């Protein structure tokens, strides 16, 4: 059974940083591209960025480019999202997702985690 478990969320102040983790089990982690999404209250789920199976390539959406960094450690079956210079509008539930393909549409990702809450106070 495949599981993706996010952790590292919390309540922080504007300008702070958090490192989110997503640890996978039940799949050949090194064969999957990993992505991060978020969903704020009352809004649709938003794609943030992705990292290739070997970590050599990354892609970020404009709202987070330069502030968020995705990395992975295949030996630990874990992908990370480093979030810096957090803003109140970054408040959301953050999700990781896995798929063998590069940047599939949101509804095509094979596996999803359950999310971790990030709350940024002003």
C-alpha positions as CSV (number, residue, x, y, z in Angstrom):
1,X,0.0,0.0,0.0
2,X,1.4,3.3,-1.0
3,X,1.5,6.1,1.6
4,X,2.7,9.7,1.3
5,X,2.9,11.4,4.7
6,X,3.6,15.1,5.0
7,X,5.0,16.7,8.1
8,X,6.6,20.0,9.3
9,X,3.6,22.3,9.1
10,X,2.7,24.7,11.9
11,X,1.9,28.2,12.9
12,X,4.6,30.8,12.1
13,X,4.9,34.6,11.7
14,X,5.2,36.4,8.4
15,X,8.8,36.3,7.2
16,X,9.6,33.0,8.9
17,X,10.6,29.7,7.2
18,X,9.4,26.2,7.4
19,X,10.7,23.0,5.9
20,X,7.9,20.5,5.0
21,X,8.7,16.9,4.4
22,X,6.9,14.1,2.6
23,X,7.9,10.6,3.2
24,X,6.8,7.8,0.9
25,X,6.4,4.1,1.4
26,X,5.1,1.3,-0.7
27,X,6.5,2.6,-4.0
28,X,9.8,2.8,-5.8
29,X,10.4,6.3,-4.7
30,X,13.4,7.0,-7.0
31,X,11.2,6.3,-10.1
32,X,8.6,9.0,-9.3
33,X,8.5,12.7,-9.9
34,X,7.3,14.5,-6.8
35,X,5.2,17.6,-6.6
36,X,3.8,20.0,-4.0
37,X,0.4,21.6,-4.0
38,X,-1.5,23.7,-1.5
39,X,-5.1,24.5,-0.9
40,X,-6.3,27.5,1.0
41,X,-9.7,27.8,2.6
42,X,-12.4,28.4,0.0
43,X,-9.9,28.1,-2.9
44,X,-9.0,25.4,-5.4
45,X,-5.9,23.3,-5.0
46,X,-2.9,25.0,-6.4
47,X,0.2,23.5,-8.0
48,X,3.4,24.9,-6.5
49,X,6.2,23.0,-8.1
50,X,7.8,19.6,-8.9
51,X,11.1,17.7,-8.9
52,X,12.2,15.0,-11.2
53,X,12.8,11.5,-10.1
54,X,16.5,12.0,-9.8
55,X,16.3,15.5,-8.4
56,X,18.1,17.0,-11.4
57,X,15.2,19.1,-12.6
58,X,12.8,21.3,-10.8
59,X,9.9,23.6,-11.8
60,X,8.1,26.3,-9.8
61,X,5.0,28.3,-10.3
62,X,5.4,32.1,-10.3
63,X,3.7,32.8,-6.9
64,X,6.5,30.8,-5.1
65,X,9.4,31.0,-7.4
66,X,12.4,32.3,-5.5
67,X,10.8,31.7,-2.1
68,X,10.1,28.0,-2.1
69,X,12.6,25.2,-2.9
70,X,11.9,21.6,-3.6
71,X,14.6,18.9,-3.0
72,X,14.6,15.2,-2.4
73,X,16.6,12.5,-0.7
74,X,16.0,9.2,-2.5
75,X,17.9,7.3,0.2
76,X,15.3,8.5,2.7
77,X,12.2,8.2,0.4
78,X,11.6,11.9,1.2
79,X,10.9,15.1,-0.7
80,X,11.1,18.5,1.0
81,X,9.6,21.9,0.5
82,X,11.6,24.7,1.9
83,X,9.4,27.7,2.4
84,X,11.1,31.0,3.1
85,X,9.8,34.5,3.5
86,X,6.4,33.2,4.3
87,X,3.4,35.5,3.9
88,X,-0.1,35.3,5.3
89,X,-1.4,34.4,1.9
90,X,0.7,31.2,2.1
91,X,-1.6,29.9,4.7
92,X,-3.0,26.6,3.4
93,X,-2.9,22.8,3.6
94,X,0.2,21.6,1.8
95,X,0.1,18.3,-0.1
96,X,2.7,16.2,-1.8
97,X,1.9,14.0,-4.8
98,X,3.7,11.4,-6.8
99,X,3.6,10.3,-10.4
100,X,6.0,8.6,-12.9
101,X,5.5,11.4,-15.4
102,X,6.8,15.0,-15.5
103,X,4.1,17.6,-14.7
104,X,0.9,15.6,-15.4
105,X,-2.4,17.4,-14.9
106,X,-3.5,17.6,-11.3
107,X,-6.1,14.9,-11.6
108,X,-3.6,12.5,-13.1
109,X,-1.2,12.2,-10.2
110,X,-1.1,8.6,-9.0
111,X,-0.7,9.2,-5.3
112,X,-1.4,11.9,-2.8
113,X,-0.6,12.6,0.8
114,X,-3.2,13.9,3.3
115,X,-1.6,17.3,3.8
116,X,0.0,19.4,6.5
117,X,-1.4,22.7,7.7
118,X,0.7,25.8,7.4
119,X,-0.6,29.0,9.0
120,X,1.2,32.3,8.6
121,X,0.2,35.1,11.0
122,X,0.8,38.8,10.1
